[in-house]
Amino acid sequence: MTATFSLKSALAWAAALLMAAVLCVSARFTGAYAVYFNGTPRLLPIYSTERDDKTVALTFDCAWGVEHTDEILKGLKNGGVRATFFMVEFWTEKYPEYVKKIDGANCEIGTHSATHSYMSKQNAEEIKIELSTSAEAIENVTGKPVELFRAPYGDYDDELIKTASEMGFYTIQWDVDSLDWKDLSATDIAMRVINGVKSGSIVLMHNNGLHTAEAVPIIIETLKNKGFGFLPVGELIMRENYTIDSTGRQQRAQ
């Protein structure tokens, strides 16, 4: 009985160690990190990052129109905040002057894909085309490399995270959704952000939300009064030596 129990325990430990080794190799190979869901490792994008300095990142997805973009940039400038803008390729090509404005405002730019499709439905080759052409369109305007990627609709799977990582992109999600795309009032947008953030949060907004530009100064002033600071995503996140928990939050590797 004791021998049988010991054998089962040894086999269980061996299986656990083997799974951990496989997961570690996978993480090292892809540059992404995985967590377990129902015993199966799954790759995750970065939703937020562990920090204790009350610093957050404001991000704006650019896919449709520019009507409110100048006011957003004005609000960021007046607040002394550098944000991150994720641009779809067709938006980049239609509004290169705004790509230049955003870059000129010392804000960070990432790709939001080429076609704004549900990329979990794409294979690796299709994903590579989406990422390479969209990044190239941005680089052609700014002359700067693109390192960040946000999946349209927040839709992803292991193939997307793995492929993006192998191409050198950090896939960025968010842990605070302003819901500005629902045309909420500026106050409602601001309160969702103000009440939702914690140190290391990544906030989702859109450059053409109906009341987003009005909400930006409220968000910045209120969070500053609460002791928060702001960084672009690329400066907020950890670039190496991290793990990620089941909520997508980066943790410093022990």
C-alpha positions as CSV (number, residue, x, y, z in Angstrom):
1,M,0.0,0.0,0.0
2,T,2.8,2.4,1.0
3,A,4.8,1.4,-2.0
4,T,1.9,2.0,-4.3
5,F,1.2,5.4,-2.8
6,S,4.8,6.4,-3.1
7,L,4.9,5.4,-6.7
8,K,1.7,7.4,-7.5
9,S,3.2,10.4,-5.7
10,A,6.4,10.1,-7.6
11,L,4.6,9.8,-10.9
12,A,2.4,12.8,-10.1
13,W,5.5,14.9,-9.2
14,A,7.2,13.8,-12.4
15,A,4.2,14.8,-14.5
16,A,4.0,18.2,-12.8
17,L,7.7,18.8,-13.3
18,L,7.4,17.8,-16.9
19,M,4.5,20.2,-17.5
20,A,6.4,23.0,-15.8
21,A,9.4,22.4,-18.0
22,V,7.2,22.3,-21.2
23,L,5.6,25.6,-20.1
24,C,8.9,27.2,-19.4
25,V,10.3,26.2,-22.7
26,S,7.2,27.4,-24.5
27,A,7.4,30.8,-22.7
28,R,11.1,31.1,-23.5
29,F,10.5,30.2,-27.2
30,T,7.6,32.5,-27.8
31,G,8.6,35.3,-25.6
32,A,5.1,35.2,-24.1
33,Y,3.9,33.7,-20.9
34,A,1.3,31.2,-20.2
35,V,-1.2,30.4,-17.4
36,Y,-3.2,27.3,-16.7
37,F,-6.9,27.1,-17.6
38,N,-8.5,23.8,-16.6
39,G,-5.0,22.2,-16.6
40,T,-4.1,23.5,-20.1
41,P,-1.5,26.2,-20.5
42,R,-2.8,29.2,-22.5
43,L,-0.9,32.2,-23.7
44,L,-2.1,35.6,-22.5
45,P,-1.5,39.2,-23.6
46,I,-0.5,41.9,-21.1
47,Y,-3.6,43.3,-19.4
48,S,-1.7,45.2,-16.7
49,T,1.6,45.2,-14.8
50,E,2.6,45.0,-11.2
51,R,3.8,48.3,-9.9
52,D,3.8,50.1,-6.6
53,D,4.3,53.6,-7.8
54,K,0.7,54.5,-8.8
55,T,1.6,54.7,-12.5
56,V,-0.9,53.9,-15.3
57,A,-1.1,54.1,-19.1
58,L,-3.8,55.7,-21.2
59,T,-4.3,54.1,-24.6
60,F,-6.4,55.0,-27.6
61,D,-7.4,52.7,-30.5
62,C,-7.5,54.4,-33.9
63,A,-9.7,52.8,-36.5
64,W,-12.5,55.2,-37.5
65,G,-12.2,58.9,-38.1
66,V,-10.2,61.8,-36.6
67,E,-12.8,64.3,-35.5
68,H,-11.9,64.3,-31.8
69,T,-8.2,63.5,-32.1
70,D,-6.9,67.1,-31.9
71,E,-8.8,67.7,-28.7
72,I,-7.5,64.5,-27.2
73,L,-3.9,65.5,-28.0
74,K,-4.6,69.0,-26.6
75,G,-5.9,67.4,-23.3
76,L,-2.8,65.1,-23.1
77,K,-0.4,68.0,-23.8
78,N,-2.1,70.3,-21.2
79,G,-1.9,67.5,-18.7
80,G,1.7,66.7,-19.5
81,V,0.8,63.1,-20.3
82,R,2.3,60.8,-23.0
83,A,-0.2,58.1,-24.1
84,T,-0.1,55.2,-26.5
85,F,-2.1,55.1,-29.8
86,F,-2.8,51.8,-31.5
87,M,-3.4,52.3,-35.3
88,V,-5.1,50.1,-37.9
89,E,-3.2,50.1,-41.2
90,F,-6.1,51.6,-43.3
91,W,-6.4,54.4,-40.7
92,T,-2.7,55.1,-40.8
93,E,-2.7,55.3,-44.6
94,K,-5.8,57.5,-44.7
95,Y,-4.6,60.0,-42.0
96,P,-0.8,60.1,-42.2
97,E,-0.9,63.7,-41.0
98,Y,-2.4,62.5,-37.7
99,V,0.2,59.8,-37.4
100,K,2.7,62.6,-37.6
101,K,0.8,64.7,-35.1
102,I,0.6,61.9,-32.6
103,D,4.3,61.0,-33.0
104,G,5.2,64.7,-32.8
105,A,3.3,64.9,-29.5
106,N,5.8,62.4,-28.1
107,C,3.2,59.8,-27.8
108,E,3.8,56.1,-28.5
109,I,2.4,54.2,-31.5
110,G,1.5,50.6,-31.8
111,T,-0.3,48.5,-34.5
112,H,-3.9,47.6,-34.2
113,S,-3.7,45.2,-37.2
114,A,-4.1,45.8,-40.9
115,T,-7.8,45.1,-41.4
116,H,-9.4,45.2,-37.9
117,S,-10.5,41.6,-38.2
118,Y,-11.1,38.9,-35.6
119,M,-7.6,37.6,-35.7
120,S,-8.2,34.4,-33.7
121,K,-9.8,33.2,-36.9
122,Q,-6.6,33.7,-38.9
123,N,-3.7,31.3,-39.4
124,A,-0.1,32.2,-38.6
125,E,0.7,33.4,-42.2
126,E,-2.3,35.7,-42.2
127,I,-1.4,37.1,-38.8
128,K,2.2,37.7,-40.0
129,I,0.9,39.7,-43.0
130,E,-1.5,41.7,-40.8
131,L,1.3,42.6,-38.3
132,S,4.1,43.2,-40.8
133,T,2.2,45.5,-43.2
134,S,0.5,47.5,-40.5
135,A,3.7,48.1,-38.6
136,E,5.5,49.0,-41.9
137,A,2.8,51.6,-42.7
138,I,3.4,53.3,-39.3
139,E,7.2,53.1,-39.6
140,N,7.0,54.6,-43.1
141,V,5.5,57.7,-41.5
142,T,7.4,58.0,-38.2
143,G,10.6,56.3,-39.0
144,K,10.4,54.5,-35.7
145,P,10.1,50.7,-35.1
146,V,6.7,49.3,-33.8
147,E,6.9,47.0,-30.8
148,L,3.4,47.0,-29.5
149,F,0.3,45.3,-30.8
150,R,-3.3,45.3,-29.7
151,A,-5.7,42.8,-31.2
152,P,-9.0,44.2,-32.7
153,Y,-12.0,43.6,-30.4
154,G,-9.6,42.2,-27.8
155,D,-9.9,38.9,-29.6
156,Y,-7.0,36.5,-29.4
157,D,-5.9,32.9,-29.2
158,D,-2.6,31.1,-28.6
159,E,-1.6,31.3,-32.2
160,L,-2.0,35.1,-32.3
161,I,0.0,35.7,-29.1
162,K,2.7,33.2,-30.1
163,T,3.1,34.6,-33.7
164,A,3.1,38.2,-32.5
165,S,5.7,37.4,-29.9
166,E,7.9,35.6,-32.4
167,M,7.8,38.7,-34.6
168,G,8.9,40.8,-31.7
169,F,5.6,42.4,-30.6
170,Y,4.3,42.7,-27.1
171,T,0.5,42.0,-27.3
172,I,-1.3,44.6,-25.1
173,Q,-4.8,44.2,-23.7
174,W,-6.3,46.4,-21.0
175,D,-7.8,46.0,-17.5
176,V,-9.9,49.2,-17.5
177,D,-12.4,49.7,-20.3
178,S,-13.8,53.2,-20.5
179,L,-16.7,52.1,-22.8
180,D,-16.3,55.4,-24.6
181,W,-17.4,53.6,-27.8
182,K,-20.9,53.4,-26.3
183,D,-21.1,57.2,-26.5
184,L,-21.2,57.5,-22.7
185,S,-21.1,61.0,-21.3
186,A,-17.7,62.5,-20.5
187,T,-18.4,62.2,-16.8
188,D,-19.4,58.5,-17.1
189,I,-16.3,57.7,-19.1
190,A,-14.1,59.5,-16.6
191,M,-15.7,57.9,-13.6
192,R,-15.3,54.4,-15.1
193,V,-11.6,55.1,-15.5
194,I,-11.0,56.9,-12.2
195,N,-12.8,54.2,-10.2
196,G,-11.3,51.3,-12.2
197,V,-7.5,52.0,-12.2
198,K,-4.9,50.7,-9.9
199,S,-1.1,51.0,-10.2
200,G,0.0,49.4,-13.4
201,S,-3.4,49.6,-15.1
202,I,-3.8,50.0,-18.9
203,V,-6.8,52.0,-19.9
204,L,-8.7,51.5,-23.1
205,M,-10.2,54.5,-25.0
206,H,-10.7,55.4,-28.6
207,N,-9.5,58.4,-30.6
208,N,-13.0,59.0,-32.1
209,G,-15.2,58.4,-29.1
210,L,-18.0,61.0,-29.0
211,H,-17.1,62.3,-25.5
212,T,-13.6,60.9,-25.0
213,A,-11.8,64.2,-25.6
214,E,-14.0,65.8,-22.9
215,A,-13.2,63.0,-20.5
216,V,-9.4,63.1,-20.9
217,P,-8.7,66.3,-18.9
218,I,-11.1,65.1,-16.1
219,I,-9.3,61.7,-15.9
220,I,-5.8,63.3,-15.9
221,E,-6.6,66.0,-13.3
222,T,-8.5,63.6,-10.9
223,L,-5.9,60.8,-11.1
224,K,-3.0,63.3,-10.5
225,N,-4.9,64.6,-7.5
226,K,-5.0,61.0,-6.3
227,G,-1.3,60.7,-6.7
228,F,-1.2,58.8,-10.0
229,G,1.3,59.3,-12.8
230,F,1.3,58.3,-16.4
231,L,3.6,56.5,-18.9
232,P,3.1,55.1,-22.4
233,V,2.5,51.4,-22.4
234,G,6.0,50.6,-23.6
235,E,7.5,52.3,-20.6
236,L,4.9,50.9,-18.1
237,I,5.3,47.2,-18.8
238,M,8.1,44.8,-18.0
239,R,10.1,43.7,-21.0
240,E,11.7,40.6,-19.6
241,N,12.0,38.5,-16.5
242,Y,8.3,38.4,-15.8
243,T,5.5,35.9,-15.3
244,I,1.8,36.6,-15.9
245,D,-1.1,35.6,-13.7
246,S,-4.6,34.4,-14.7
247,T,-5.8,38.0,-15.0
248,G,-3.1,38.9,-17.5
249,R,-1.2,40.9,-14.9
250,Q,2.6,40.9,-15.2
251,Q,4.5,39.9,-12.1
252,R,8.3,40.2,-11.6
253,A,9.8,36.7,-11.9
254,Q,11.3,35.4,-8.7
